[in-house]
Amino acid sequence: MFKKLCFMFLAVVLTSCLVFADDEPIPYGWSIRGMITGTYAQTAPSSNWTGQETFSMTWQAKLFAELLYNSPTAHWVTRLREEYGQNRNNAGSLVNLDFIELDSVYTFRRFAVFNPFVSFNLTTQNYQFFNPATYTGAAGLSVTIVDNEVNTLTTRAGIAYRHVSDSVTLSDGVLVGNSDTLGAEWVTNYSLNISNVGKYISEFRLFETFDNAQNLSWDNALLMQMTSILVMQISYRAFFDNTRITRHLWPSDIETLFSVSIGASFNMF
């Protein structure tokens, strides 16, 4: 499974690089991009309704924002993803989408190929806010393979420190609690602007502890402008984490989440 995930990711990004490698480099200075999408659906029959329909309400809201600074000596990109949604009916309410990620990477441009970087990553959720939460800081060497206005491809690896704050998750009836781990991290990021009407973002992240415990995530998001206010977002996430849930077994316990939403948009690219 791990080899298949790596092969699929590399095939997508390398094919795109061959198509767009001759585009002009991204200009220097600050730039910001963002998209907010929302979907809502509701059924509300009257109290004397004789059909099988019952009350139901489904809604989702998603935010993607990217702040980029580019100069001859530095490259700094910060991304925020916020996703939340609920299903409600006569029996109660359920969360159908819940994810927050803040990722920031600062790369020092000093050499032709390899350049030092520092990074910070936070993943958590809205429900029981910041509990659990995973903080990861890393430093090492980065390689920029493609960097232009159409697409970017970077990969980096280095030493990483990971802190998990968790006072709610139970493992075999025992509270997981907090943990601190030192290891090595490899991250590959790819983004593609599609004719000024969409954006594809992919990130593959592998964290390996020094006692050979693996944690990985592969996040994909496709955001497409359909009309002036209508947008479609397709997301796919593959996830394996044995830090909080130690009974997970690789690779049979890889978790996946697929979501599709079509709704109103604000603040397009």
Backbone bond lengths (Angstrom), bond angles and torsions (degrees), N, CA, C in turn:
res aa  C-N    CA-C-N  psi(-1)  N-CA   C-N-CA  omega(-1)  CA-C   N-CA-C  phi
1 M - - - 1.461 - - 1.523 110.99 -
2 F 1.340 115.88 -44.99 1.464 119.23 -179.21 1.526 110.76 -61.47
3 K 1.343 118.12 -43.15 1.462 120.74 179.40 1.517 111.27 -65.49
4 K 1.338 116.91 -36.61 1.460 119.92 178.54 1.527 111.30 -65.81
5 L 1.342 117.07 -42.58 1.461 120.65 178.12 1.521 110.98 -60.59
6 C 1.339 116.74 -45.59 1.468 120.59 179.54 1.521 111.21 -61.97
7 F 1.329 117.13 -43.34 1.462 120.72 -178.18 1.522 110.81 -64.94
8 M 1.345 117.62 -44.21 1.455 120.49 179.38 1.522 111.58 -61.13
9 F 1.324 116.55 -43.61 1.464 119.98 -178.88 1.523 110.89 -64.33
10 L 1.335 117.52 -47.75 1.461 120.67 -178.31 1.526 111.85 -64.67
11 A 1.329 116.89 -35.56 1.464 119.54 178.87 1.513 111.65 -63.24
12 V 1.330 117.38 -41.99 1.467 121.01 179.70 1.522 111.52 -64.66
13 V 1.326 117.17 -51.02 1.451 119.56 -173.47 1.515 112.38 -71.86
14 L 1.336 118.60 -36.47 1.456 120.13 -179.67 1.520 111.21 -69.76
15 T 1.335 117.36 -37.16 1.465 120.22 176.21 1.517 111.34 -62.42
16 S 1.322 116.48 -43.04 1.463 120.61 178.96 1.517 111.25 -65.58
17 C 1.336 117.25 -36.13 1.464 120.18 179.50 1.518 111.34 -64.63
18 L 1.324 116.96 -37.79 1.455 120.36 179.32 1.523 111.02 -65.08
19 V 1.339 116.59 -32.76 1.459 120.71 -178.03 1.520 111.62 -75.93
20 F 1.340 117.25 -38.41 1.461 120.88 -169.33 1.523 114.26 -113.51
21 A 1.316 119.20 12.70 1.456 121.00 -172.32 1.520 113.75 -64.69
22 D 1.336 118.65 -21.50 1.465 121.17 -175.42 1.524 113.33 -92.74
23 D 1.318 118.71 4.87 1.463 120.35 -178.71 1.522 110.76 -71.06
24 E 1.340 115.52 159.66 1.450 121.36 -179.09 1.530 110.60 -65.71
25 P 1.338 117.53 146.23 1.469 119.82 179.05 1.517 111.02 -66.20
26 I 1.334 115.19 156.85 1.457 120.89 179.99 1.529 109.65 -66.64
27 P 1.333 120.02 137.53 1.462 121.79 -176.78 1.516 111.60 -69.65
28 Y 1.340 115.36 160.54 1.457 121.39 179.10 1.527 110.42 -79.53
29 G 1.336 114.76 156.57 1.458 120.65 178.22 1.520 111.79 112.86
30 W 1.348 114.81 -168.50 1.457 121.94 -179.54 1.517 110.66 -92.82
31 S 1.326 116.29 145.41 1.459 121.44 172.58 1.520 108.76 -148.20
32 I 1.319 115.68 151.51 1.459 120.62 -179.31 1.521 108.77 -136.89
33 R 1.317 115.30 140.30 1.451 121.50 177.06 1.517 108.28 -136.22
34 G 1.330 115.75 148.86 1.449 117.41 -179.31 1.503 112.93 -165.68
35 M 1.316 114.76 160.63 1.455 121.25 178.43 1.520 108.96 -152.54
36 I 1.316 115.62 134.40 1.454 122.23 173.54 1.525 107.45 -119.90
37 T 1.315 117.60 127.66 1.457 121.65 178.37 1.522 109.62 -125.41
38 G 1.325 115.21 149.65 1.455 120.21 178.33 1.511 111.33 -146.57
39 T 1.315 117.06 140.08 1.457 122.61 177.13 1.520 108.82 -128.73
40 Y 1.353 115.10 147.50 1.461 120.24 -178.64 1.521 109.06 -150.59
41 A 1.326 116.05 133.63 1.461 121.33 176.09 1.528 108.57 -142.78
42 Q 1.354 116.33 138.74 1.464 119.32 -177.66 1.521 109.91 -147.85
43 T 1.318 114.46 142.03 1.461 122.65 171.19 1.518 107.62 -124.04
44 A 1.344 117.50 128.30 1.468 120.88 -176.17 1.517 109.46 -138.59
45 P 1.336 119.24 84.37 1.469 121.10 177.46 1.520 111.47 -74.19
46 S 1.285 116.02 155.55 1.459 120.44 178.37 1.528 110.32 -71.24
47 S 1.335 116.18 167.21 1.463 120.69 -176.23 1.525 112.47 -66.45
48 N 1.350 118.15 -22.87 1.462 120.93 -179.89 1.531 112.28 -103.55
49 W 1.328 116.35 18.18 1.467 120.22 -178.85 1.521 110.59 -66.89
50 T 1.355 117.48 132.70 1.460 121.38 -174.09 1.524 113.39 -98.17
51 G 1.321 118.69 -5.54 1.454 121.05 179.13 1.525 112.04 -80.72
52 Q 1.339 116.02 -177.29 1.450 121.94 -179.22 1.523 113.21 -83.66
53 E 1.327 117.81 -9.34 1.456 120.77 -176.80 1.528 110.76 -66.72
54 T 1.321 116.11 141.99 1.463 122.71 175.19 1.523 108.92 -128.41
55 F 1.312 114.69 167.95 1.468 119.23 179.86 1.530 110.50 -62.90
56 S 1.320 116.44 134.41 1.466 121.82 174.12 1.523 108.73 -154.25
57 M 1.321 114.82 146.36 1.463 120.77 177.49 1.520 108.34 -143.06
58 T 1.316 116.06 130.83 1.460 122.12 179.16 1.521 108.91 -130.16
59 W 1.329 116.27 131.94 1.456 119.30 176.84 1.524 109.83 -145.95
60 Q 1.325 115.23 150.92 1.462 123.37 176.32 1.522 109.52 -143.52
61 A 1.327 115.78 145.62 1.462 121.64 175.43 1.524 108.09 -135.62
62 K 1.332 116.19 135.71 1.460 121.21 -178.09 1.526 109.53 -134.34
63 L 1.312 115.25 138.99 1.463 122.16 177.18 1.512 108.87 -127.51
64 F 1.339 115.96 132.10 1.460 122.29 169.21 1.519 108.08 -128.19
65 A 1.327 116.94 126.61 1.462 121.71 179.09 1.522 108.93 -137.05
66 E 1.331 115.95 141.08 1.470 121.68 -178.97 1.525 109.34 -136.52
67 L 1.310 116.10 125.87 1.459 123.08 175.76 1.523 108.10 -113.92
68 L 1.338 116.41 124.16 1.456 120.94 -173.98 1.522 110.31 -126.63
69 Y 1.333 115.44 134.46 1.463 121.85 171.05 1.521 108.00 -122.73
70 N 1.334 115.88 127.12 1.453 121.28 -176.86 1.529 109.65 -130.19
71 S 1.336 117.30 129.62 1.462 122.51 178.76 1.519 108.67 -148.42
72 P 1.324 118.15 170.35 1.472 119.39 178.83 1.525 113.27 -62.23
73 T 1.333 118.28 -21.59 1.467 120.89 -175.59 1.521 114.00 -112.13
74 A 1.338 118.32 -7.70 1.455 119.38 -175.52 1.532 111.09 -154.26
75 H 1.324 114.32 152.32 1.466 121.98 174.07 1.524 107.06 -137.87
76 W 1.345 116.06 119.45 1.466 120.66 -174.68 1.517 108.41 -131.07
77 V 1.310 116.77 119.40 1.453 121.49 179.82 1.527 108.96 -127.15
78 T 1.337 115.69 131.85 1.459 122.49 177.97 1.523 107.96 -127.18
79 R 1.336 115.69 129.10 1.461 120.84 -177.76 1.523 109.96 -126.13
80 L 1.333 114.68 142.30 1.461 121.81 177.70 1.520 108.51 -127.90
81 R 1.337 114.96 128.57 1.459 121.51 174.34 1.530 108.43 -123.37
82 E 1.312 114.85 127.92 1.471 122.00 179.45 1.524 108.00 -132.44
83 E 1.334 117.21 122.35 1.455 121.65 -177.81 1.532 109.26 -137.82
84 Y 1.330 115.94 131.99 1.458 119.29 178.34 1.521 109.60 -155.79
85 G 1.338 115.31 143.89 1.452 120.34 178.26 1.513 111.41 -161.71
86 Q 1.343 116.06 159.65 1.461 121.76 -178.81 1.528 110.69 -140.45
87 N 1.336 114.49 151.59 1.463 123.13 167.22 1.521 107.85 -112.14
88 R 1.326 116.98 133.19 1.468 120.62 177.93 1.523 109.40 -130.40
89 N 1.330 115.70 138.73 1.455 122.02 174.41 1.521 108.86 -148.75
90 N 1.324 116.47 -169.81 1.462 119.61 -177.01 1.527 112.61 -64.67
91 A 1.339 117.09 -21.94 1.465 120.45 -178.54 1.523 112.89 -85.72
92 G 1.324 118.11 -12.74 1.459 120.53 -179.14 1.512 110.84 138.94
93 S 1.317 116.33 -156.50 1.467 121.31 -177.86 1.527 110.41 -131.49
94 L 1.333 115.53 148.71 1.457 122.99 178.49 1.523 109.13 -133.80
95 V 1.322 116.47 143.56 1.461 121.43 174.62 1.521 108.43 -81.10
96 N 1.339 117.93 125.84 1.461 120.91 179.27 1.520 113.05 -107.49
97 L 1.341 117.32 -9.03 1.458 120.87 178.65 1.519 108.38 -159.26
98 D 1.347 117.45 130.83 1.462 120.06 -177.13 1.522 108.94 -160.84
99 F 1.326 116.56 108.91 1.468 119.92 -176.99 1.521 109.51 -161.27
100 I 1.336 116.37 134.62 1.465 123.13 173.03 1.524 108.03 -133.46
101 E 1.328 115.94 131.53 1.463 119.99 175.34 1.527 109.57 -140.99
102 L 1.325 115.92 131.08 1.459 123.19 172.31 1.516 107.19 -121.01
103 D 1.331 116.22 123.40 1.460 121.03 -176.52 1.522 108.98 -133.05
104 S 1.332 116.97 129.10 1.461 121.47 -179.14 1.522 108.97 -136.07
105 V 1.338 116.11 130.71 1.467 122.19 -178.39 1.533 108.89 -132.55
106 Y 1.308 116.13 124.65 1.473 121.96 177.50 1.522 107.60 -114.47
107 T 1.341 115.51 120.77 1.461 121.54 -178.37 1.521 109.54 -112.91
108 F 1.326 116.72 128.26 1.463 122.87 176.83 1.526 108.56 -89.68
109 R 1.322 117.10 118.89 1.456 120.61 -179.46 1.527 109.01 -87.43
110 R 1.311 115.62 102.65 1.461 121.46 -176.98 1.520 112.71 -124.11
111 F 1.339 116.83 -26.73 1.456 120.29 -173.63 1.523 109.59 -131.04
112 A 1.331 115.57 170.88 1.458 120.45 -174.73 1.528 112.40 -71.04
113 V 1.333 117.25 -37.77 1.460 120.23 -174.29 1.526 111.40 -115.49
114 F 1.315 117.92 -65.82 1.456 122.38 -177.52 1.527 110.45 -92.42
115 N 1.339 115.49 135.28 1.455 120.67 179.17 1.520 109.93 -135.62
116 P 1.329 118.03 143.19 1.468 120.33 179.80 1.523 111.38 -71.15
117 F 1.341 115.67 151.85 1.461 121.25 179.14 1.528 109.51 -144.14
118 V 1.328 114.30 160.09 1.463 123.15 167.30 1.526 106.63 -131.51
119 S 1.337 116.16 146.68 1.457 119.07 -176.25 1.520 110.46 -145.66
120 F 1.332 114.07 158.67 1.457 122.05 175.65 1.515 108.34 -140.21
121 N 1.332 116.42 136.56 1.457 121.17 179.85 1.521 109.71 -137.10
122 L 1.325 116.06 134.81 1.457 122.77 177.00 1.513 108.67 -129.05
123 T 1.329 117.02 128.31 1.459 121.89 173.35 1.529 108.31 -126.45
124 T 1.325 115.53 134.31 1.457 121.33 178.72 1.520 107.63 -159.66
125 Q 1.336 117.29 -161.38 1.444 122.12 -179.33 1.521 109.97 -148.01
126 N 1.336 115.38 168.80 1.461 120.87 -178.88 1.530 111.92 -79.01
127 Y 1.331 116.27 -38.79 1.458 120.00 179.76 1.526 108.98 -68.85
128 Q 1.333 117.97 126.22 1.458 123.03 -171.88 1.538 108.73 50.34
129 F 1.320 114.36 65.14 1.459 124.99 -168.74 1.529 112.11 -47.29
130 F 1.310 115.91 128.64 1.459 125.11 179.01 1.530 112.58 61.32
131 N 1.325 116.43 27.25 1.460 119.42 177.71 1.526 108.46 -151.20
132 P 1.331 119.21 99.18 1.471 126.58 5.69 1.527 112.15 -82.49
133 A 1.323 114.91 165.42 1.462 122.84 176.47 1.526 108.56 -146.38
134 T 1.326 115.46 144.26 1.461 121.51 179.54 1.521 109.19 -120.68
135 Y 1.329 116.20 124.08 1.465 122.86 178.16 1.522 108.44 -112.12
136 T 1.333 116.75 131.68 1.458 120.84 179.49 1.523 109.35 -133.82
137 G 1.322 116.28 124.86 1.459 122.38 173.06 1.519 109.44 -116.48
138 A 1.329 116.48 138.70 1.466 119.95 -176.24 1.516 110.48 -142.52
139 A 1.328 115.06 157.02 1.472 122.37 175.39 1.513 107.80 -148.32
140 G 1.339 115.66 140.24 1.455 119.22 -179.11 1.504 111.04 177.13
141 L 1.333 116.37 -141.40 1.457 122.62 -177.62 1.518 110.09 -118.60
142 S 1.340 115.05 142.02 1.457 121.80 -177.43 1.521 110.30 -124.59
143 V 1.326 115.95 148.42 1.462 122.72 176.39 1.521 108.62 -124.48
144 T 1.325 117.44 124.20 1.456 122.26 174.59 1.518 108.42 -96.95
145 I 1.318 117.04 112.08 1.462 121.67 -176.54 1.521 110.70 -87.67
146 V 1.333 117.07 -43.49 1.459 122.68 177.34 1.517 107.82 -138.47
147 D 1.335 117.40 137.37 1.464 121.43 178.79 1.520 108.59 -152.26
148 N 1.344 117.09 95.26 1.453 121.50 178.17 1.521 109.28 -147.66
149 E 1.327 116.81 -175.08 1.454 120.51 -175.15 1.526 112.66 -72.19
150 V 1.314 117.92 -15.91 1.460 121.45 -179.03 1.517 111.40 -93.07
151 N 1.319 117.51 -50.32 1.453 119.30 -178.33 1.523 111.36 -147.94
152 T 1.323 114.88 157.23 1.458 122.01 176.30 1.520 108.49 -134.10
153 L 1.312 114.91 143.40 1.457 121.87 176.81 1.523 108.63 -140.75
154 T 1.309 116.67 117.55 1.462 121.92 178.38 1.515 109.24 -133.09
155 T 1.302 115.87 150.99 1.453 121.78 174.18 1.520 108.22 -139.07
156 R 1.313 115.87 144.90 1.457 120.27 -176.56 1.524 109.84 -147.88
157 A 1.327 115.21 156.29 1.463 121.25 178.91 1.516 108.72 -150.43
158 G 1.325 115.38 146.90 1.462 118.58 179.33 1.515 111.99 -179.87
159 I 1.304 115.00 -174.48 1.449 122.51 176.92 1.535 108.80 -78.07
160 A 1.325 116.59 138.70 1.459 120.81 -175.82 1.523 110.53 -135.61
161 Y 1.318 114.33 146.46 1.465 122.54 174.90 1.517 108.00 -117.81
162 R 1.332 116.93 128.85 1.458 121.87 -174.13 1.526 109.69 -124.46
163 H 1.336 114.97 129.16 1.461 121.19 177.19 1.519 109.09 -121.34
164 V 1.328 116.21 127.49 1.456 122.50 177.68 1.516 108.38 -111.79
165 S 1.332 116.28 124.50 1.457 122.36 177.06 1.523 107.88 -109.78
166 D 1.337 116.47 115.17 1.466 120.31 -172.67 1.525 109.56 -150.79
167 S 1.313 116.00 114.49 1.466 120.17 176.83 1.519 111.67 -121.34
168 V 1.348 117.18 19.35 1.468 120.44 -177.89 1.529 113.23 -126.78
169 T 1.333 118.76 -25.97 1.460 121.35 -173.56 1.525 110.47 -80.70
170 L 1.335 115.48 132.31 1.456 121.92 177.48 1.522 109.64 -106.47
171 S 1.319 117.43 136.44 1.456 124.07 175.12 1.519 107.94 -123.17
172 D 1.345 115.40 110.24 1.477 120.94 -175.71 1.526 111.11 55.43
173 G 1.332 116.08 39.05 1.445 121.28 177.14 1.508 115.80 81.37
174 V 1.349 117.31 1.52 1.461 122.07 -178.61 1.522 108.96 -112.53
175 L 1.328 116.81 134.36 1.459 121.11 179.10 1.525 110.38 -64.29
176 V 1.336 116.18 130.22 1.464 120.64 -177.48 1.520 111.05 -65.79
177 G 1.334 117.49 -48.48 1.459 121.28 179.50 1.519 112.49 76.28
178 N 1.334 116.06 -163.84 1.464 121.65 -176.97 1.521 110.59 -90.59
179 S 1.328 115.76 157.20 1.461 121.03 177.67 1.517 109.97 -150.22
180 D 1.321 116.76 149.65 1.457 124.35 176.93 1.515 108.39 -127.66
181 T 1.338 116.34 131.00 1.453 120.82 -174.12 1.522 109.85 -137.32
182 L 1.326 115.37 137.75 1.462 122.44 174.29 1.518 108.30 -110.90
183 G 1.330 115.92 133.41 1.459 119.19 -178.26 1.513 111.28 -163.65
184 A 1.326 115.15 -158.50 1.459 122.69 178.59 1.525 108.82 -119.87
185 E 1.336 116.65 143.03 1.460 121.35 -177.63 1.523 110.29 -127.64
186 W 1.336 114.70 138.30 1.468 121.93 174.44 1.524 107.65 -124.73
187 V 1.337 116.77 127.25 1.460 122.05 -177.14 1.530 108.71 -133.02
188 T 1.322 115.96 132.51 1.461 121.96 173.91 1.520 108.61 -123.35
189 N 1.332 116.33 125.39 1.468 122.58 -179.16 1.523 110.07 -116.33
190 Y 1.326 114.85 137.82 1.461 120.36 175.72 1.521 108.93 -138.76
191 S 1.338 116.24 137.81 1.462 121.45 174.81 1.519 109.12 -138.85
192 L 1.329 115.74 145.24 1.460 122.03 -177.50 1.517 109.53 -138.41
193 N 1.351 116.46 122.10 1.464 121.60 172.42 1.521 108.49 -87.46
194 I 1.324 116.78 126.70 1.456 121.82 -173.29 1.519 109.37 -106.00
195 S 1.318 117.37 93.41 1.476 123.96 174.04 1.516 113.05 50.22
196 N 1.312 117.84 36.62 1.468 123.83 177.96 1.524 114.11 61.47
197 V 1.329 117.62 15.07 1.467 120.45 178.41 1.521 111.75 -121.04
198 G 1.304 118.19 1.66 1.452 119.38 -178.59 1.511 112.08 -169.90
199 K 1.312 114.75 174.16 1.450 121.45 -179.18 1.531 108.85 -150.47
200 Y 1.328 114.85 135.97 1.461 121.29 174.26 1.530 108.29 -115.11
201 I 1.334 116.40 131.40 1.458 122.03 -177.56 1.517 108.37 -128.91
202 S 1.325 116.48 133.58 1.453 120.75 178.15 1.518 109.01 -139.34
203 E 1.334 115.33 138.59 1.456 120.77 176.50 1.517 109.61 -139.02
204 F 1.325 115.64 126.40 1.463 122.05 174.27 1.522 108.02 -111.43
205 R 1.341 116.54 123.64 1.457 121.55 -174.82 1.532 109.38 -129.58
206 L 1.325 115.97 125.45 1.462 121.92 178.65 1.516 109.07 -125.71
207 F 1.329 115.97 124.74 1.458 122.34 177.65 1.525 107.79 -116.68
208 E 1.308 116.13 121.86 1.461 122.30 -177.33 1.519 108.78 -119.65
209 T 1.339 116.46 120.11 1.453 119.92 177.49 1.527 109.54 -81.97
210 F 1.308 115.58 165.57 1.452 119.93 -176.62 1.525 112.89 -74.89
211 D 1.347 117.41 -6.40 1.463 120.16 172.00 1.530 110.95 -105.28
212 N 1.364 115.56 24.82 1.460 123.83 172.53 1.535 113.35 66.18
213 A 1.320 117.27 33.24 1.463 120.98 173.30 1.520 108.48 -95.16
214 Q 1.341 116.47 125.85 1.457 120.89 -174.52 1.529 111.09 -101.03
215 N 1.326 115.33 140.96 1.459 122.79 171.66 1.523 107.11 -138.22
216 L 1.328 117.33 126.50 1.458 119.10 -178.30 1.512 110.37 -140.43
217 S 1.329 114.66 157.42 1.458 121.83 172.04 1.523 108.19 -145.97
218 W 1.325 115.63 144.98 1.463 122.09 175.57 1.522 106.89 -133.49
219 D 1.330 116.32 106.46 1.457 123.29 -176.47 1.524 110.32 -106.47
220 N 1.329 115.55 134.39 1.458 121.98 178.25 1.519 109.06 -134.62
221 A 1.324 116.47 136.58 1.461 121.55 178.00 1.525 109.00 -142.49
222 L 1.322 116.22 128.66 1.460 122.81 175.21 1.518 108.20 -117.76
223 L 1.344 116.49 119.32 1.458 122.48 -178.76 1.530 107.80 -116.73
224 M 1.339 116.65 119.90 1.456 121.45 -174.93 1.524 110.40 -125.41
225 Q 1.350 115.55 130.82 1.464 122.47 175.83 1.521 108.12 -82.68
226 M 1.345 117.10 117.88 1.451 121.16 -177.62 1.528 111.31 -96.36
227 T 1.340 117.24 -42.84 1.460 122.70 172.86 1.523 106.96 -136.38
228 S 1.347 116.41 -169.38 1.462 118.84 -178.76 1.519 112.37 -63.62
229 I 1.337 118.36 -26.99 1.467 120.19 -178.94 1.528 112.89 -125.58
230 L 1.330 117.64 -7.14 1.460 120.81 -175.53 1.521 109.69 -102.13
231 V 1.332 116.27 132.75 1.451 121.47 -177.70 1.527 109.19 -136.30
232 M 1.317 115.39 149.05 1.452 122.03 175.70 1.524 109.02 -116.46
233 Q 1.329 116.58 135.70 1.463 121.10 177.27 1.518 108.80 -128.26
234 I 1.334 115.23 126.92 1.462 122.56 176.47 1.523 107.68 -117.24
235 S 1.317 116.32 127.81 1.466 120.78 -177.69 1.521 109.86 -128.69
236 Y 1.330 115.09 142.78 1.467 121.33 175.70 1.522 107.83 -140.96
237 R 1.330 116.14 130.08 1.457 121.15 -178.22 1.526 109.75 -132.92
238 A 1.336 116.57 126.20 1.462 122.65 171.86 1.517 107.57 -110.56
239 F 1.341 116.38 135.38 1.456 119.82 -166.80 1.525 109.96 -145.35
240 F 1.328 116.35 135.07 1.461 122.05 173.16 1.519 107.98 -141.30
241 D 1.321 116.18 123.20 1.462 120.31 -176.29 1.522 108.88 -144.07
242 N 1.323 116.89 114.55 1.461 119.81 176.03 1.523 111.53 -106.52
243 T 1.349 116.79 15.58 1.465 119.62 175.50 1.524 110.57 -75.94
244 R 1.351 115.36 -49.71 1.469 119.14 -179.44 1.524 111.42 -86.12
245 I 1.344 116.79 -35.58 1.463 120.56 -175.86 1.524 107.25 -117.79
246 T 1.314 116.94 87.99 1.463 121.85 -169.23 1.522 112.99 -69.78
247 R 1.323 117.78 -16.65 1.459 118.60 -179.15 1.526 112.47 -81.64
248 H 1.342 118.17 -3.89 1.455 120.48 174.86 1.528 110.81 -59.98
249 L 1.324 115.81 138.38 1.456 121.90 179.76 1.522 109.17 -116.67
250 W 1.318 116.18 132.14 1.458 122.30 178.84 1.528 109.15 -88.04
251 P 1.364 119.13 136.35 1.473 126.82 -1.83 1.532 113.12 -102.35
252 S 1.330 117.66 8.14 1.467 120.29 -172.28 1.522 112.73 -66.28
253 D 1.335 118.25 -23.02 1.460 120.97 -175.11 1.523 113.05 -102.82
254 I 1.334 117.75 29.19 1.463 120.61 172.46 1.532 108.80 -67.22
255 E 1.324 116.56 126.91 1.461 122.09 178.13 1.533 109.54 -94.15
256 T 1.327 117.04 142.75 1.462 121.20 178.79 1.524 109.42 -131.76
257 L 1.324 115.10 150.42 1.469 122.16 177.85 1.519 108.00 -141.51
258 F 1.336 116.32 123.35 1.460 122.78 178.98 1.520 108.58 -120.26
259 S 1.328 116.69 132.20 1.462 120.24 179.41 1.523 110.16 -142.59
260 V 1.331 115.22 144.36 1.464 122.90 176.80 1.527 107.56 -131.28
261 S 1.317 116.53 131.78 1.458 119.85 177.31 1.526 109.39 -139.37
262 I 1.327 115.83 142.08 1.462 123.40 174.70 1.522 106.74 -128.67
263 G 1.317 117.00 122.29 1.443 119.57 -177.18 1.513 112.82 -166.58
264 A 1.314 115.24 -168.65 1.465 120.94 -178.93 1.522 110.28 -73.08
265 S 1.321 115.82 150.49 1.454 121.04 -177.99 1.522 109.40 -128.78
266 F 1.337 115.08 159.62 1.464 121.68 179.58 1.518 108.34 -147.26
267 N 1.330 116.50 142.61 1.461 122.34 176.22 1.521 111.27 61.42
268 M 1.319 115.18 65.84 1.448 120.36 -178.25 1.524 111.22 -74.81
269 F 1.336 114.76 177.37 1.465 120.89 -173.72 1.546 110.01 -62.51
